[in-house]
Amino acid sequence: MTAMTTAPRKGGRRWIQQWDPEDETFWRAKGERIARRNLVFSVLSEHIGFSVWSLWSVMVLFMGPEYGVDPAGKFFLVAVPTLVGAVLRVPYTFAVARFGGRNWTVLSAALLLLPTAAAAYVMEPGTSYAAFVAVAALTGVGGGNFASSMTNINSFYPLRKKGWALGLNAGGGNIGVPVVQLVGLLVIGTAGAARPRLVLAVYLPLVVIAAVLAALRMDNLAPVKNDTGAVPEALRDAHTWIMSFLYIGTFGSFIGYSFAFGLVLQNQFARTPLQAASLTFIGPLLGSLIRPVGGRLADRLGGARVTLWNFAAMAAATLVVIHASLEKSPALFLAGFIALFVLTGLGNGSTYKMIPGIFQAKALARGLSGEEAAAYGRRLSGAAMGLIGAVGALGGLGINLAFRQSFQTSGTGTPAFVSFLLCYGLCFSVTWAVYLRRSRTAEGARPVGAQQAERAVPAYAEV
């Protein structure tokens, strides 16, 4: 995406024809106020989107034996929205420039009515499993909201403030996961596990409120347009795929564990729906709140360094979870799992911090400098972020399918955690080999993607 100060005129009261946040006079006079207002209502819409996306992590807690769905079937139900949401992130990334940020936020928020109302219709014993799967797939539209919301807010803010604005936008959205789980806990604790429609009765009006407020208070930026050439270039760049893999390890773990946590507690330690719901929200809440801290640490210490040691810590926490599973220790298991959530949040912040730094380093290696280098970095990192976010979300699908297979074959989640441990070890190795190893070997032995940026490889430690 690119933002310029002139563009073909698009009509309507909510279209802003000129937007130049890098101009400090413009920013102080009116830009900051407008950007902040759009950020607030973007966060609200994305927050509701994340809640709807993770809705079935709550619905499955209400599905007792009378529903006739075994643990493997429930894990598949929470995996389906992850896949749909990940795929939708790609078109949602480019919808903002096509339709306008305000217009798309209104439409994408209104679309959340469909899966919420459909869930209210099917949530009763006797409904076919195919119907549950179809409705769970519909909630994937909530996962796409993240991509369009981040793209929209990225256009409103100047470079010097993007980190704070995007971190607040992402964190506010992520908190939608523990909030819907808290609503589920409240319903189970007060009305019992036979009243899942009460959760949906809370969210149906919230969806309407988010869409109406976006229509009344947000704006479209006419200068924003899709840069069609940046996407193929980002797709050809090896770093886009390397960072996608690392984001699978961080965000994929966060969203996958968020969806599966309650089911794991129920099936690993025979917890009741109320007992599981009373603990499910803790990990996602801490992981959401800690995400900006990961970005701040990356600013100070270097994104690659923070990411490297974060993966090492995730591996250590996974070892604790495996040990607790084998020893059948619920307290130790809970401590290790919550530590994993916190570390996924830190890693989300540090990996996203790496992306613009990598492309800035590549620009310098190409001989660019000053604003030309900055423009190159913004252009490619903007395109890459949407793709990385989409691929990274697929990690949540892998997490839930691994749990499904693990409980189906062995009755425990331990084999799944062993596979996650191996994945974090591989992520650690890739981070070190590509972004921290200071190689002076022949070209054929250089890290992947270094042919254009070999002189910038030492700088990757600071990204």
JOPE-V664251 format. One record per helix or strand of 3 or more residues. SS is the DSSP state (h for helix, s for strand). FROM is the first residue (numbers start at 1). TO is the last residue. If there is no record, write none. Layout:
# JOPE-V664251
SS|FROM|TO + SS|FROM|TO
This chain:
# JOPE-V664251
h|24|53 + h|55|62 + h|65|67 + h|71|99 + h|101|110 + h|112|122 + h|129|138 + h|141|156 + h|159|191 + h|197|217 + h|228|236 + h|238|269 + h|273|301 + h|303|327 + h|330|365 + h|370|410 + h|414|436 + h|443|445 + h|454|462
